[in-house]
Amino acid sequence: MTSESVQDEKSGVEPDVVALAKVVAKLRAENERLEHLASTTAVLERAKGVLMARSECSATAAYEQLTRRARTAGRTLIEECWIVLGEMPRGGAVPAARKPSEPHGPREPDGREEGGSVFDPAHYTRHAPPRAAGHRTHAEVLGAVGEALAQVSGVRELAGTLLDHLAGPPVGADAVMIFLNTPDGVLELGGHAGTGAAVAAQWRSVPPVSGIAAQDVVHRGEAVWLEDPERDALRYHLIGEPAHRWPTRAWLPVVTGGSVTAALGILRTVDAPFDPALRELLWAVARLCAGSLRMCDAPAGRAGPSRTETVQAIFDALMGPAALLTPLRSATGEIEDFRIDAAAPQSADVAGRRGRQLVGLRVLECYPTMAGSSAWHGYLHTLETGQPYQSEPFAYEEVVAGVRRQSVYSLRVARLGGSLVVCWTGHDTETRQRELLADLQRLGNLGWTDWNLATDDVTWSPQVYEILDRDRSLGPMRLDELPRHLLPEDLPDFARAVQALLADGTPMDHLVRFASASGVKHLRVVAETVPDADGTPVEMHGVIMDLTARRRAELALLESQQAVLAQRNVLQTERLVAARLQHALLPLPTQSLNLADLRVDVVYLPSHDDLSVGGDWYSAVEMPDGCVLFAVGDVAGHGIDAVATMAQLRFTAKGMVFTGSSLTGALHRLNTLLLHTPDGHATATMVLGRYDPTERCLTWAQAGHPPPLLMRQGKAEYLTPPEGVLLGATLRPSYGEATCRIEPGDHLLMYTDGLIERPGEHLDAGLDRLTEAVRSVSPRGGNGSLDALLARLLPDEQRDDVCLLSVHLPPEPAPREERA
């Protein structure tokens, strides 16, 4: 994205563009000078620190002393700095000026010379004054720090050295943290001292999010002074628990090479603000750290690819242009330019560079007229607020080889950490039309072909190569080569269509199957010819469409429809057989039954599902001893299996009770029967009752079935069920019996759960609904009254079978004199 510089105004370029191009060239030269100066700053800062420690002078005085000595001896400033550093004794620091009362004790041995680790806490105190030392002036502290920092070789050692010299008055530091800024905006904890292992592990990596003081320092280039924990906790996530562990904290930027590369944190237990003099001292310490950081080892970094590498990997898969821009800031924190750190393959500049060739370039070097434009302000606004920026189409003028070229673009900008992701779209008419045509062919999976019949030249669009799986290096396939790739059964019809096209000019629209490298493809070939003045075809235009996916979907749909139809026929046949079997096993009476002194009515309603038959059943029969046996049951499931299980239960229960078995004994045996069915998974519910007409007493038992409903003198009440679980659920069930006296005029309803259950509704709601319906429509006897009750209860879409058994004891006739 770099344009050629303009030498004069004869090229027709606006004077402002010429001036900007000259400014860019000047800035480039200045950057080179600053980079050279940055490479020597570390040596200069260390030499200044040594002189400050020796003579207890200020940083300015130390610099003047170095320049004066260099000028006197005829040496360069860097040569003089190396001479000062070379005068230091090996393995130790230059002795600092001591007060007369200070003892000259022997120097502690250097742990590195004895094989000790530089991370040993004892190493941090080798050159540090005692923690209990008296109050020192700011110049003394700064001189001691400068002397000690000249010897550090790592960021962790740097943090420990700072804590040793800043722990006492006047700073009173309790902990030191140094966060290093990585290219992807994540802060890595390069060094720490006094924080403890738990805090260091918790804050070893800080993502580029808001609410972190160290991130603010790096992004803004300004110091942050935290002196009120309660107020500061509302804005920042404070390091350490509890938040008032360090009441006052100072975070300062460390500037190297013109940009903020680290954040220095001074954490204190002193509950007092930083006065102006102390702030100036800590600013000076941060400047001394800049020189030492350049000479320290780089942080180990996190495992895995950096964010820039991840973004570049994503960009490599994009179809359009995009770039990742990282802001470049001045020493004051202002954004001077943006650097391109990642670029999509479709990104290009007027010089012809594409994709990764753009990485490392600067925006204002590439587009000098961007400075001060609305797009530039959009960059800054998005970087500051995080709100995406969408530009209206705007004209941009570039200069290529002295020729002006105007293009129209629209931008979309989003923030990613401390960087920007910029996507743009060109609105050139011709370019846009080509892009739209390419998108149309790709999305429609079609391509165009041209065949010049006079010169025998064939032209394909790129999508035709994709459709036919043909290597582009082989070039287009001639029309007479195409039949060799078609399936033999498609050749005759295709040959006739081509002959009619070339001979008579009849447009061609034909479906063929093409054998490609990836398999057989279903193609639609549409073509027409262009005749000359005599009507002879001289050119043929065609379109090839890949219908493979649609054809496969049609075939799959056809197979699915055939399978569904076959399955439906099977289910209908099964239902017919099951319905006939059910009718044979469970005949329904056409009128009321008179059993002993009772009148019994039965209603059975199948579900509205045409493909299944349920297992609901009943039994009402008078026994040889004059008692009446009642049973209502429901087998889980539908179909022939449910009907067969229903038949087993109905006839077995009747046979066991007829032969003298008790009701509970019959339920136990029926439970064993279901457990030993071939599938072993059948379950059922049942109500089983014996009515004694001499006592007018009903003895009943149940197996997980809804309780009978008794209607007496206009009041409806459910019978209290005895103990019982559904049949087939457990090897050791427990069943109990209950009794109920039937009085003249009583109605007793036994039913299956299809009468009361609704999807998504609690069973109690269905029981209440049945009670209200019985009160409103009293079953006076006969199927007519039961039909009215069912009409009130059942929904339009009945999903389960319903079996209802109504037992009625008619009222006794009144005495003759009362009738009279």
Secondary structure, 3 states (H helix, E strand, C coil): CCCCCCCCHHHCCCHHHHHHHHHHHHHHHHHHHHHHHHHHHHHHHHHHHHHHHHHCCCHHHHHHHHHHHHHHHCCCHHHHHHHHHHCCCCCCCCCCCCCCCCCCCCCCCCCCCCCCCCCCHHHHHCCCCCCCCCCCCHHHHHHHHHHHHCCCCCHHHHHHHHHHHHCCCCCCEEEEEEEEECCCCCEEEEEEECCCHHHHHHCCEECCCCCCHHHHHHHHCCCEEECCHHHHCCCCCCCCCCHHHCCEEEEEEEEECCEEEEEEEEEECCCCCCCHHHHHHHHHHHHHHHHHHHHCCCCCCCCCCCHHHHHHHHHCCCCCCEEEEEEEECCCCCEEEEEEEEECCCCECCCCCEHHHHCCCEHHHHCHHHCCCHHHHHHHHHHHHCCCEECCCEEEEEEECCEEEEEEEEEEEEEECCEEEEEEEECCHHHHHHHHHHHHHHHHCEEEEEEECCCCEEEECHHHHHHHCCCHHHCCCCHHHHHHHECHHHHHHHHHHHHHHHHHCCCEEEEEEEEECCEEEEEEEEEEEEECCCCCEEEEEEEEEECHHHHHHHHHHHHHHHHHHHHHHHHHHHHHHHHHHHHHHCCCCCCCEEECCEEEEEEEECCCCCCCCEEEEEEEEECCCCCEEEEEEEEEEECHHHHHHHHHHHHHHHHHHHCCCCHHHHHHHHHHHHHCCCCCCCCEEEEEEEEECCCCEEEEEEECCCCCEEEECCEEEECCCCCCCCECCCCCCCCCCEEEECCCCCEEEEECHHHCCCCCCCHHHHHHHHHHHHHHCCCCCCHHHHHHHHHHHCCCCCCCCEEEEEEECCCCCCCHHHHC
